[in-house]
Amino acid sequence: MQTNNWKNFKKAKWKNWWYYYKWYVLCGIILLLIIGNLAGNAFGLWAKDPDFQVAYIGKSELPPPAISALEQAFAAIASDFNGDGEIIIQINQYISGTPETGAAYYGYVSDIPLIGDISDCDSYFFLMDDPERFQLEFQILASPDGSCPAPADYSAEGKVIPWADCSALSSPEPNIPSTAGPNTALPEDGPAYFSGLYLGRRCFYTDATTEHIDQCNELWNTIYNSR
């Protein structure tokens, strides 16, 4: 009898507590879900992995329309490398300097994220405005056969393709002035933004490579043979 009374007392106490605090509990759960969703989006936990990544190294940032066009250009000739049902290309921008700041320390600091990209084998393709300088600093551009250059070879010659010669990628090219910002109207007769850029692929000095390396190699061959 005492046991049943104790159980009934606990049950009644729980019902009373829930009656007064259920909305606090529900609001707390909703708040936690919102915070979790925001944190997941901020850290990319809910985002799908890209099929491959492209590093852009230039003196000025590519505006959003150019990024979108670049993604579409690659997606048009690529396939779903990771089998998640989507073709996702990630463009990583690394600004090598600005007209206003030519200090050596600025160049060094701005290269840190790029060094991390190279070290982690994130990007397979490299789009550059100065491939000779890039190769001189990093010696990472692959030879035509995909091998790493000889120790004394710091030249970009034969290792990159002018954007104008990348026929497989040229159709979505937008007309974007080099000074265009995110909210700038893009004139139809403006100079092509990608003119003066060069595309190359990286080599790998160790067994560590980018993901889906075989598919990336095939995609490079498609672009290289479209010249």
C-alpha positions as a Markdown table, in Angstrom:
| # | Residue | x | y | z |
|---|---|---|---|---|
| 1 | Met | 0.0 | 0.0 | 0.0 |
| 2 | Gln | 2.8 | 2.4 | 0.9 |
| 3 | Thr | 4.6 | 1.6 | -2.3 |
| 4 | Asn | 1.5 | 2.4 | -4.4 |
| 5 | Asn | 1.0 | 5.6 | -2.5 |
| 6 | Trp | 4.6 | 6.6 | -3.2 |
| 7 | Lys | 4.3 | 5.9 | -6.9 |
| 8 | Asn | 1.0 | 7.9 | -7.1 |
| 9 | Phe | 2.7 | 10.8 | -5.3 |
| 10 | Lys | 5.7 | 10.8 | -7.7 |
| 11 | Lys | 3.3 | 10.6 | -10.7 |
| 12 | Ala | 1.2 | 13.5 | -9.4 |
| 13 | Lys | 4.3 | 15.5 | -8.7 |
| 14 | Trp | 5.7 | 14.9 | -12.2 |
| 15 | Lys | 2.4 | 15.9 | -13.8 |
| 16 | Asn | 2.3 | 19.1 | -11.7 |
| 17 | Trp | 5.9 | 19.9 | -12.7 |
| 18 | Trp | 5.2 | 19.3 | -16.4 |
| 19 | Tyr | 2.0 | 21.4 | -16.2 |
| 20 | Tyr | 3.9 | 24.4 | -15.1 |
| 21 | Tyr | 7.2 | 24.0 | -16.9 |
| 22 | Lys | 6.4 | 22.2 | -20.2 |
| 23 | Trp | 6.6 | 25.4 | -22.3 |
| 24 | Tyr | 10.0 | 26.2 | -20.8 |
| 25 | Val | 11.2 | 22.7 | -21.8 |
| 26 | Leu | 9.7 | 22.9 | -25.3 |
| 27 | Cys | 11.2 | 26.4 | -25.9 |
| 28 | Gly | 14.5 | 25.2 | -24.6 |
| 29 | Ile | 14.5 | 22.3 | -27.0 |
| 30 | Ile | 13.6 | 24.5 | -29.9 |
| 31 | Leu | 16.3 | 27.0 | -28.9 |
| 32 | Leu | 18.9 | 24.2 | -28.8 |
| 33 | Leu | 17.9 | 23.0 | -32.2 |
| 34 | Ile | 18.2 | 26.5 | -33.7 |
| 35 | Ile | 21.6 | 26.9 | -32.1 |
| 36 | Gly | 22.7 | 23.5 | -33.3 |
| 37 | Asn | 21.6 | 24.3 | -36.9 |
| 38 | Leu | 23.3 | 27.7 | -36.9 |
| 39 | Ala | 26.6 | 26.1 | -35.5 |
| 40 | Gly | 26.3 | 23.3 | -38.1 |
| 41 | Asn | 25.9 | 25.7 | -40.9 |
| 42 | Ala | 28.8 | 27.9 | -39.6 |
| 43 | Phe | 31.2 | 25.0 | -39.5 |
| 44 | Gly | 29.9 | 23.3 | -42.6 |
| 45 | Leu | 28.6 | 20.2 | -40.8 |
| 46 | Trp | 25.4 | 20.0 | -42.8 |
| 47 | Ala | 27.0 | 20.9 | -46.2 |
| 48 | Lys | 27.8 | 18.3 | -48.7 |
| 49 | Asp | 31.4 | 17.7 | -49.6 |
| 50 | Pro | 32.6 | 19.1 | -52.9 |
| 51 | Asp | 33.6 | 16.8 | -55.7 |
| 52 | Phe | 36.8 | 18.7 | -56.1 |
| 53 | Gln | 38.3 | 22.1 | -55.3 |
| 54 | Val | 39.8 | 24.9 | -57.4 |
| 55 | Ala | 42.2 | 27.4 | -55.9 |
| 56 | Tyr | 42.2 | 30.9 | -57.4 |
| 57 | Ile | 45.4 | 32.9 | -56.7 |
| 58 | Gly | 45.3 | 36.5 | -57.8 |
| 59 | Lys | 45.8 | 40.1 | -56.8 |
| 60 | Ser | 42.1 | 40.9 | -56.6 |
| 61 | Glu | 39.1 | 38.9 | -55.4 |
| 62 | Leu | 36.8 | 37.3 | -57.9 |
| 63 | Pro | 33.3 | 38.7 | -57.5 |
| 64 | Pro | 30.3 | 36.4 | -56.9 |
| 65 | Pro | 29.1 | 36.3 | -60.5 |
| 66 | Ala | 32.6 | 35.2 | -61.6 |
| 67 | Ile | 32.7 | 32.5 | -58.9 |
| 68 | Ser | 29.3 | 31.2 | -60.0 |
| 69 | Ala | 30.3 | 31.2 | -63.7 |
| 70 | Leu | 33.5 | 29.3 | -62.8 |
| 71 | Glu | 31.6 | 26.7 | -60.8 |
| 72 | Gln | 29.1 | 26.2 | -63.7 |
| 73 | Ala | 32.0 | 25.9 | -66.2 |
| 74 | Phe | 33.6 | 23.1 | -64.3 |
| 75 | Ala | 30.2 | 21.4 | -63.4 |
| 76 | Ala | 29.3 | 21.4 | -67.1 |
| 77 | Ile | 32.1 | 18.9 | -67.9 |
| 78 | Ala | 32.5 | 17.2 | -64.6 |
| 79 | Ser | 30.6 | 14.3 | -63.0 |
| 80 | Asp | 29.4 | 13.4 | -59.6 |
| 81 | Phe | 32.8 | 12.2 | -58.2 |
| 82 | Asn | 31.6 | 11.3 | -54.7 |
| 83 | Gly | 28.2 | 9.9 | -55.7 |
| 84 | Asp | 26.1 | 12.1 | -53.5 |
| 85 | Gly | 23.7 | 13.1 | -56.3 |
| 86 | Glu | 25.2 | 16.6 | -56.9 |
| 87 | Ile | 28.1 | 18.0 | -58.7 |
| 88 | Ile | 29.7 | 20.5 | -56.3 |
| 89 | Ile | 32.8 | 22.5 | -57.0 |
| 90 | Gln | 34.4 | 24.6 | -54.3 |
| 91 | Ile | 36.4 | 27.7 | -55.3 |
| 92 | Asn | 39.0 | 28.7 | -52.7 |
| 93 | Gln | 40.2 | 32.3 | -53.2 |
| 94 | Tyr | 43.7 | 33.3 | -52.1 |
| 95 | Ile | 44.6 | 37.0 | -52.7 |
| 96 | Ser | 48.3 | 37.4 | -53.2 |
| 97 | Gly | 48.5 | 41.1 | -52.7 |
| 98 | Thr | 46.8 | 44.5 | -53.3 |
| 99 | Pro | 47.8 | 47.5 | -55.2 |
| 100 | Glu | 47.9 | 49.5 | -52.0 |
| 101 | Thr | 50.1 | 47.1 | -50.0 |
| 102 | Gly | 53.2 | 45.7 | -51.4 |
| 103 | Ala | 54.9 | 45.0 | -48.1 |
| 104 | Ala | 56.6 | 41.6 | -47.8 |
| 105 | Tyr | 54.9 | 40.8 | -44.6 |
| 106 | Tyr | 51.5 | 41.2 | -46.2 |
| 107 | Gly | 52.4 | 38.7 | -48.9 |
| 108 | Tyr | 53.7 | 36.2 | -46.3 |
| 109 | Val | 50.5 | 36.5 | -44.2 |
| 110 | Ser | 48.2 | 36.2 | -47.2 |
| 111 | Asp | 50.1 | 33.0 | -48.3 |
| 112 | Ile | 49.4 | 31.1 | -45.1 |
| 113 | Pro | 45.9 | 29.9 | -46.1 |
| 114 | Leu | 47.2 | 28.9 | -49.5 |
| 115 | Ile | 50.1 | 27.0 | -47.8 |
| 116 | Gly | 47.4 | 25.2 | -45.7 |
| 117 | Asp | 45.5 | 24.3 | -48.9 |
| 118 | Ile | 48.6 | 22.8 | -50.5 |
| 119 | Ser | 49.6 | 21.0 | -47.4 |
| 120 | Asp | 46.2 | 19.4 | -46.9 |
| 121 | Cys | 45.9 | 18.6 | -50.6 |
| 122 | Asp | 42.6 | 20.4 | -50.8 |
| 123 | Ser | 42.7 | 21.9 | -54.3 |
| 124 | Tyr | 43.6 | 20.0 | -57.5 |
| 125 | Phe | 43.2 | 22.8 | -60.0 |
| 126 | Phe | 44.9 | 26.2 | -59.7 |
| 127 | Leu | 43.7 | 29.3 | -61.5 |
| 128 | Met | 46.4 | 32.1 | -61.4 |
| 129 | Asp | 47.2 | 35.5 | -62.8 |
| 130 | Asp | 50.9 | 35.0 | -62.3 |
| 131 | Pro | 51.8 | 31.3 | -62.7 |
| 132 | Glu | 55.6 | 32.0 | -63.0 |
| 133 | Arg | 55.6 | 33.7 | -59.5 |
| 134 | Phe | 53.4 | 30.9 | -58.1 |
| 135 | Gln | 55.7 | 28.2 | -59.4 |
| 136 | Leu | 58.8 | 30.0 | -58.2 |
| 137 | Glu | 57.4 | 30.2 | -54.7 |
| 138 | Phe | 55.8 | 26.7 | -54.4 |
| 139 | Gln | 57.0 | 24.5 | -57.3 |
| 140 | Ile | 53.8 | 22.6 | -57.1 |
| 141 | Leu | 52.5 | 22.8 | -60.7 |
| 142 | Ala | 52.6 | 19.5 | -62.4 |
| 143 | Ser | 54.4 | 18.7 | -65.6 |
| 144 | Pro | 52.3 | 17.8 | -68.7 |
| 145 | Asp | 52.5 | 14.1 | -67.7 |
| 146 | Gly | 51.3 | 14.9 | -64.1 |
| 147 | Ser | 54.7 | 14.3 | -62.5 |
| 148 | Cys | 56.4 | 16.8 | -60.2 |
| 149 | Pro | 59.0 | 19.1 | -61.8 |
| 150 | Ala | 62.7 | 18.4 | -61.5 |
| 151 | Pro | 64.4 | 20.0 | -58.5 |
| 152 | Ala | 65.8 | 22.8 | -60.6 |
| 153 | Asp | 62.7 | 23.4 | -62.6 |
| 154 | Tyr | 60.8 | 26.5 | -61.3 |
| 155 | Ser | 59.3 | 27.4 | -64.7 |
| 156 | Ala | 55.5 | 27.4 | -65.3 |
| 157 | Glu | 56.1 | 26.9 | -69.0 |
| 158 | Gly | 54.2 | 23.8 | -70.3 |
| 159 | Lys | 52.5 | 23.4 | -67.0 |
| 160 | Val | 49.6 | 25.8 | -67.4 |
| 161 | Ile | 46.9 | 26.6 | -70.0 |
| 162 | Pro | 45.8 | 30.2 | -70.7 |
| 163 | Trp | 42.1 | 30.5 | -69.9 |
| 164 | Ala | 41.4 | 31.6 | -73.5 |
| 165 | Asp | 42.7 | 28.2 | -74.6 |
| 166 | Cys | 40.5 | 26.2 | -72.2 |
| 167 | Ser | 37.8 | 25.6 | -74.8 |
| 168 | Ala | 36.0 | 23.1 | -72.6 |
| 169 | Leu | 35.5 | 25.8 | -69.9 |
| 170 | Ser | 35.1 | 28.9 | -72.0 |
| 171 | Ser | 31.4 | 28.9 | -72.8 |
| 172 | Pro | 30.0 | 30.1 | -69.4 |
| 173 | Glu | 32.6 | 32.9 | -69.2 |
| 174 | Pro | 31.0 | 36.1 | -68.0 |
| 175 | Asn | 31.9 | 39.6 | -69.2 |
| 176 | Ile | 33.0 | 41.1 | -65.8 |
| 177 | Pro | 35.2 | 44.1 | -65.4 |
| 178 | Ser | 38.2 | 43.6 | -63.1 |
| 179 | Thr | 37.0 | 46.2 | -60.7 |
| 180 | Ala | 33.5 | 44.7 | -60.3 |
| 181 | Gly | 32.3 | 44.2 | -56.8 |
| 182 | Pro | 29.4 | 42.0 | -55.5 |
| 183 | Asn | 26.8 | 44.7 | -56.3 |
| 184 | Thr | 28.3 | 46.0 | -59.5 |
| 185 | Ala | 26.2 | 46.0 | -62.7 |
| 186 | Leu | 28.0 | 43.9 | -65.3 |
| 187 | Pro | 28.1 | 45.5 | -68.7 |
| 188 | Glu | 27.6 | 43.1 | -71.6 |
| 189 | Asp | 30.5 | 44.6 | -73.5 |
| 190 | Gly | 32.9 | 44.6 | -70.5 |
| 191 | Pro | 36.2 | 42.9 | -70.8 |
| 192 | Ala | 36.2 | 39.1 | -69.9 |
| 193 | Tyr | 37.2 | 38.8 | -66.3 |
| 194 | Phe | 39.1 | 35.5 | -66.8 |
| 195 | Ser | 41.3 | 36.8 | -69.6 |
| 196 | Gly | 44.9 | 36.9 | -68.4 |
| 197 | Leu | 44.4 | 33.9 | -66.1 |
| 198 | Tyr | 46.1 | 30.5 | -66.4 |
| 199 | Leu | 44.9 | 27.1 | -65.3 |
| 200 | Gly | 47.2 | 24.4 | -64.0 |
| 201 | Arg | 47.0 | 21.3 | -61.8 |
| 202 | Arg | 49.1 | 20.4 | -58.9 |
| 203 | Cys | 51.5 | 17.5 | -58.5 |
| 204 | Phe | 52.0 | 15.4 | -55.3 |
| 205 | Tyr | 55.4 | 14.8 | -53.8 |
| 206 | Thr | 54.1 | 12.2 | -51.3 |
| 207 | Asp | 51.5 | 9.6 | -51.3 |
| 208 | Ala | 48.9 | 12.1 | -50.0 |
| 209 | Thr | 46.7 | 13.3 | -52.8 |
| 210 | Thr | 43.4 | 15.1 | -53.3 |
| 211 | Glu | 40.2 | 13.1 | -53.1 |
| 212 | His | 39.0 | 11.5 | -56.3 |
| 213 | Ile | 42.4 | 11.9 | -57.9 |
| 214 | Asp | 41.7 | 9.6 | -60.8 |
| 215 | Gln | 38.5 | 11.6 | -61.8 |
| 216 | Cys | 40.4 | 14.8 | -61.4 |
| 217 | Asn | 43.1 | 13.6 | -63.7 |
| 218 | Glu | 40.5 | 12.6 | -66.3 |
| 219 | Leu | 38.9 | 16.0 | -66.0 |
| 220 | Trp | 42.3 | 17.8 | -66.5 |
| 221 | Asn | 42.9 | 15.7 | -69.6 |
| 222 | Thr | 39.5 | 16.7 | -71.0 |
| 223 | Ile | 40.4 | 20.4 | -70.5 |
| 224 | Tyr | 44.0 | 20.0 | -71.7 |
| 225 | Asn | 42.9 | 18.2 | -74.9 |
| 226 | Ser | 40.3 | 20.8 | -75.7 |
| 227 | Arg | 42.9 | 23.4 | -76.5 |
